[in-house]
Amino acid sequence: MSDPRPATPGTATGRATEPIASGVIGPGCAKTDPIVIADGITRSFGGVTAVDVEHLEIPRGVITALIGPNGAGKTTLFNLLSGFDHPDSGEWSFDGTSLAGIPSFKVSRLGQVRTFQLTKSLAMLSVLENMKLGARDQRGESLWRALFPPLWRAQERAIEEKAMGLLETFLLDGKRDDYAASLSGGQRKLLEMARALMSDPQFVMLDEPMAGVNPALTQSLLGHIVRLREQGMTVLFVEHDMHMVQAIADWVVVMAEGRVVAEGVPAVVMNDPAVVDAYLGSNRDRDLGELVAEIRAERGVPRPAATGAVRATAHATHEEDR
Ligand SMILES: Nc1ncnc2c1ncn2[C@@H]1O[C@H](COP(=O)(O)OP(=O)(O)OP(=O)(O)O)[C@@H](O)[C@H]1O
């Protein structure tokens, strides 16, 4: 599934125009400026190999979409890269620093933050308190500094100003004193993204940012994600909504059965018969189902009775999309 075309992404308004990949495009291909480099990452749960990624590079300064059918391993890979889970094997680095064995709170201090498929805002804290928790290196956390209020009061004010600035951007400033529990699902997604930005990250990972967001908030959420790139951040997001992927992604990575099975610019990947087949259910000669069958055969896993999870879920995804 490699693509010999030049690795220059589309030039649609606001999209990156520099080449993203540095050679032939395909699964695991090299990037001109990778921010994350992962090698040999595996993670199994019982007999299920959730992730088996030979090599993956995430390009810096652009928006990458991680797509794939249900159960492809996307969230597990997110958990591993962000230190919320530990792989059985493998190494990966963020901005040149090895992250193997580094816990999630340290990963976020290094500038890599993530949101969750199901939002993790603390329901019984106010919106503003949730935001403050996102700030890093808070001086009041040190016992010595806590004993000297002037040392942390100034910082406390700065944190609150920053939080309010972000809440205004995300149109949540009017909710600052409300419990997070009182927000709608979409507003909680916005809060989670806003909170992630409190730590001035370089790399933002969003797990299904559109799930549960009503259409009225969709445009604003898309705008926020595009602005992250405009502000110089790198974004990696998992998404089932192919409209969103086409609208904002500069690069697309496709996973199936734990592996990276395709990569490229959206205009190419989204028209790849294999990907189209997996997501849109059209009958093409070449499909991810074949790849999945090959992977299963290699592993000695018997093929399920149905055509395969990829195709089955692809239809479901398409139905939801309509
Ligand atoms: N904690 C766990 N315990 C057991 N199995 C797990 C666990 N987490 C993930 N899995 C399994 O690993 C595989 C990959 O799951 P994962 O959630 O990473 O897929 P996904 O691509 O994110 O799917 P979805 O799009 O449905 O969220 C699935 O077969 C899943 O059942």
The ligand as an ORCA input file, in Angstrom:
! r2SCAN-3c Opt
* xyz 0 1
  N      -7.905     -3.206     28.949
  C      -8.172     -4.117     28.014
  N      -8.395     -5.396     28.340
  C      -8.636     -6.334     27.394
  N      -8.675     -6.063     26.073
  C      -8.462     -4.812     25.689
  C      -8.203     -3.767     26.630
  N      -8.005     -2.605     25.953
  C      -8.157     -2.924     24.643
  N      -8.423     -4.231     24.485
  C      -8.610     -4.921     23.212
  O      -7.588     -4.498     22.341
  C      -8.097     -4.304     21.032
  C      -7.834     -2.883     20.581
  O      -8.691     -2.020     21.348
  P      -8.634     -0.431     21.208
  O      -9.606      0.123     22.177
  O      -7.248      0.019     21.286
  O      -9.161     -0.235     19.711
  P      -9.655      1.091     19.009
  O      -9.085      1.076     17.639
  O      -9.370      2.270     19.842
  O     -11.221      0.831     18.945
  P     -12.444      1.858     18.980
  O     -12.382      2.610     17.695
  O     -13.625      0.959     19.060
  O     -12.298      2.731     20.186
  C      -9.557     -4.698     21.082
  O      -9.679     -6.044     20.674
  C      -9.909     -4.537     22.530
  O     -10.955     -5.393     22.909
*
